[in-house]
Each structure stands twice: as structure tokens, then as C-alpha cells.
Amino acid sequence: MIERHYVNVPGGQMHYRRAGEGPPVILLHSSPLSSQAMEPWIRALADRMTVFAVDTAGYGQSDPLPVADPDIDQYARRVVEFADAVGLERFIVAGTHTGSKIALSVAVQYPERVAQLVMDGLGLYTSDELQRQLDHYTPPIVPNWYGGHLIEAWHRMRSMWTFWPWFNQTAEGRLDETVPPLDELHQMTFDMLRARPDWGLSYRAAFRYDARAALSRLRVPAVLLAKEADPLHEHLDRLKVEAPTLQVRSVANEDHLAELAAAFDTTLDLPVPPPAPSVEHRGGTSRRYVTTSQGRVHVRMDGDLSAPALLFVHGSPGSAESFAPLIEELATDHLVIAPDTLGNGYSDAPRVADPDIAYFASVYAEVLEQLNVGPVAIYGSHTGACIGLELAIARPDLVRSLVADGLPAFDEELQADLLANYWVSLEPERNGEHLLRAWHTVRDAQLWWPWYRDDREHRRPTGPSAPEELHRLVLEFIKSGPTYRLSYSAAFRYPSAQRLPKVQVPTLVCAAPTDMLHQDSQRIVGQAPVVSFVELDPAAGRDAAWAVRHHAATVAGR
């Protein structure tokens, strides 16, 4: 089983995958991907080694380095900080492409820590090639209003498997390579899109890194290999450097993974790695996984541990990160605990086929119990308002108060219409159409209610978000994948009007006039004695953060 973890490092966190038992090995992926790309390596090694596959700083789920233009040695330093944090004294380090250069720098700078180095593809560029790569390989991703940048990113990634370099789209530039399956290509494109702050940072660091000079200083046992279809295979003949501890191997395409696995020396007498350390929240923002009976839940925490605890339950589609600006505002005077609902964000998919709101609420209760937090105030938006309400009803011992921002209460006709028409397919398609579909689904939801009824009757009095903000929201939608519909469907079916009178904790229902749930939210409030309604008006300062603080003050004054 491949586990996923975070660990604290100076100035941030690193995300990694861990599997197996035996001598420790750290795996470093190529740019602009994540540790998910290393899962074939993990599976090949985990029967005899403890494998740590790390998201490079700024990629996957790891925080960026605190420098504007990092070099390979700084990325390598972060790897050693990771090793310190997870308790590795000596280890094998291995990487592919950019990961090879980071691994090489680790071995050269910290030879006392590295028992063996394994590199899969190592770029050794001429000065003309280097300049061309720096000039053309990593153009910025600039969101535009119609989502065309997503299609551009998709085809750039696809072209990386078709041409070398990807921008040399000529017969001479064709690669003898197979384009990955659509699900893998989708993950690679998503990794490119979510890289922070710039998907090209580690690429440019790798292009500039003088690998020949580093190899001349190499003192640890090392293996460099490349498969025949790798565009860096021809660079094996460019080595021309004295490196007595280095073995160089050219391998057939079909033998690539087996040869890689065979290159690792499992006879080395290395200390057994300790268990994965738990994450300690030190203020600011931290992330962790919480294991529940229904799967792993990704949890974001913000704020001071001594502040009042607020459980933040996000709306659909998206994740806690979709609400990052509001979370950061609330964290100025709260400890904000923001899980990703199962089937959303980085949390596992639900383990039942058709979960209801009570199911999701029970998982949130488990999260609070695992974190030993409660009773808490709750803020929930739309789907999150349903989950928060049900949690308050089922587990009043865990809940101090509730703010439900937009509580759905649909009649049978609208409910049936939503359940029949609301979902879109996020299954990857050959030309990236699914990315454009995700973009316009989120954008249209800001223009019409429901989003698929684009007529005058269903027009919303709102405009679309700016492209940069819309891009952020769409990435959170894409992150969830096809399982995004499960919590949505549960909210559409949830009988808010019947459940609201059963709540016993002080509850504030709120909504702005532009919220499509405003009328229903206001209509059902009178049925519950401990529930009140307030209309939000962000222009007048009465926004969601104000509602949370207003309700807390009201509850404290009772």
C-alpha cells in the first residue's frame, strides 16, 4: 500500500508517498510532475526497500522554496531537509531527468548522507541547446477568459511525448515514443497547471545545472542509465568526464523499469527508517491526512492553536483550497480546520456508491475526534452547510454553533432536474476537451442557475470571476475528478427544511441576494427556534467572515 504524508521542513511542508520496508530510498520525479509519476518505481522497489517518493518543492503538494529563482543545489538542500525531517541518516537517492540532477547535487553536496545514487536520464546540453531551452521550453501559463490556456497546457504536455524539444514540431523533432494513456496525460497536465509559483522553475534550474562539473566531484557509488527512446539517451555519449564511481548503462525500452529496479543496491547496511512522523501545526498553514473508517481525509489547518476552533466545510465543486482567501481571513482570529470532503480535493473517494449527507457528516465527526478537537464552531457553504447542519444535529457534543451560508431546500421538480442534468464528465479526452468543459461549467455557474439553463429566466445578476481567480477555482474542480458529483448529489437530495428544526445548537443561516440559494435559505428558517437568518451584503462589510464573527459574538452574549 502506498501511503501519502506531509512533513514539516523549514519554512513549509513537503508532501511524499511512502511504501515498503527495508533500506531507505528517496525518489525524485521529473519536471513538471509530482511523486504520482513515480508510482511504477515505487511498486518495483517496495518489496525490498522503504521508498520515499517526494514532491519537489513547488510541485505536487509541496510548498515552494522561499526564493524567487532557485537553483538545483537549493532544491537538493530541501531534499536533505526532508531526509532530516523523516529521520533518514543515510539513504539511496534516485531521480529521473530534473530529479536526476537534484539527486546528483544531493550526492555531491552531502556524500556522507548518500549510500548510492541512481539517475535515469541526465541532460548535458551544448551552449546553443541550453539557450534554446531557456528561451522556449517553459512559456508561462496565462489564464484567459475562455479557458484556452488549459488546452494549450494539455497539448504542450502531449507534445513532450511527441517531439524533442516539444516546441520543435517538425519531422526531425519526432520522438520514437508512445503518448501516455489519457488518465496519465491528464495527471501530468494537472501537475503542470498546479505547480507554484511557475511550472518552469525547476526546469530552468535543471537546464542551468552543470552536471559534468558535478560528476567530476562525485564520490559515491552511482548508476546512470537511459532507455533508447529517452531524448536524453544520446547524452550518455556526451559524458566525457572522469567519474570512477559511476556506471553508465543504455537499456532497451522494454527493459527500462526492470533495469531501473536492478540498479538499486539492496545489500547496503542502512538504518531502518522510523515510522512516518506526525504533522505538528505551528501556526500559519499546515496540511495533513487524517485516516477515518471511510478513507483518508486531507485536512488544511490555519491559525493559532490557542484560538477558537472553527470547522470549515467547503461547498461544491472544489475543496478547502477553493475557499483559501476566506480561510486565511478567518484564521486571523480562529484555528480553522478545513477538510476536503471525501470525493473532493485530495481526500479519498467515498467507500459507498451513493453516500448521503449523514455519511459525510459522520466522516467529519471522525476527523474532529482524530484531531481531538471540539466542541467547535462550524462554517459551511452550500453543500458544506448541509454537512454542517447534519453534524450539528447528529453530534451536538462536537458542535458549539453553526453558520450555514446558503442552505439548499429544493422542491421536487427542481431537485429532479438537478439530479438529471447537473453533472459533466471529467473523464480525460484525447484533445483535452474535458478541461475546457470544466472551465465553462464553473464559469457558467456564475452566470446562470442552474448553469445549464442559459436563458433569460435563469440569468444570475453576477459576472464571471477574473481569469486568474477562475483558473484557481477550476483547478480545484478538476482536482476532485468524476467523484465531485457524490457530495453534490447528496446535497441536492438533503431535506434541509425537515432537518433544520431538529438542530439544538445556535444556528445562523445566511446568504447574499446574489446567492441562488438566498430565497430558500430565508424561507425555511422560521421553522426552527434556535435558528436565525441574516442577509449578507459584502459591499457593506457583511460578508461570510463577518457572519462567523457576528454569530460567535451573539452566542457568547447569550
Salt bridges, closest charged atoms under 4 A:
GLU3 OE1 - HIS5 NE2 2.84
GLU39 OE2 - ARG17 NE 3.12
GLU39 OE1 - ARG43 NH1 3.56
ASP47 OD1 - ARG48 NE 3.69
ASP55 OD2 - HIS15 ND1 2.89
ASP63 OD1 - ARG196 NH2 3.54
ASP63 OD1 - ARG287 NH1 3.97
ASP69 OD1 - ARG208 NH2 3.38
GLU81 OE2 - ARG77 NE 3.60
GLU81 OE1 - ARG78 NH1 2.76
ASP84 OD1 - ARG113 NH2 2.77
ASP120 OD1 - HIS256 NE2 2.95
GLU129 OE1 - ARG238 NH1 2.74
GLU152 OE2 - ARG156 NH2 3.07
GLU177 OE2 - LYS227 NZ 3.21
ASP191 OD1 - ARG194 NH2 2.63
ASP198 OD2 - ARG204 NH2 2.42
ASP230 OD2 - HIS97 NE2 2.83
GLU234 OE2 - ARG238 NH2 3.07
ASP302 OD1 - ARG300 NE 2.61
GLU321 OE2 - ARG287 NH2 2.95
GLU321 OE1 - ARG300 NH1 2.99
GLU328 OE2 - ARG300 NH2 3.32
GLU329 OE2 - ARG549 NH1 2.74
ASP333 OD1 - HIS334 ND1 2.81
ASP333 OD2 - ARG549 NE 2.75
ASP340 OD2 - HIS298 ND1 3.50
ASP348 OD1 - ARG296 NH2 3.30
ASP354 OD1 - ARG493 NH1 3.33
GLU369 OE2 - ARG395 NH2 2.88
GLU390 OE2 - ARG499 NH2 2.82
ASP397 OD2 - ARG395 NH2 2.82
ASP417 OD1 - ARG453 NH2 2.39
GLU429 OE2 - ARG437 NH2 2.72
ASP455 OD1 - HIS458 ND1 2.67
GLU469 OE2 - ARG472 NH2 2.81
GLU476 OE1 - LYS479 NZ 2.73
ASP515 OD2 - HIS382 NE2 2.91
ASP520 OD1 - ARG523 NH2 3.10
GLU535 OE1 - HIS518 NE2 2.84
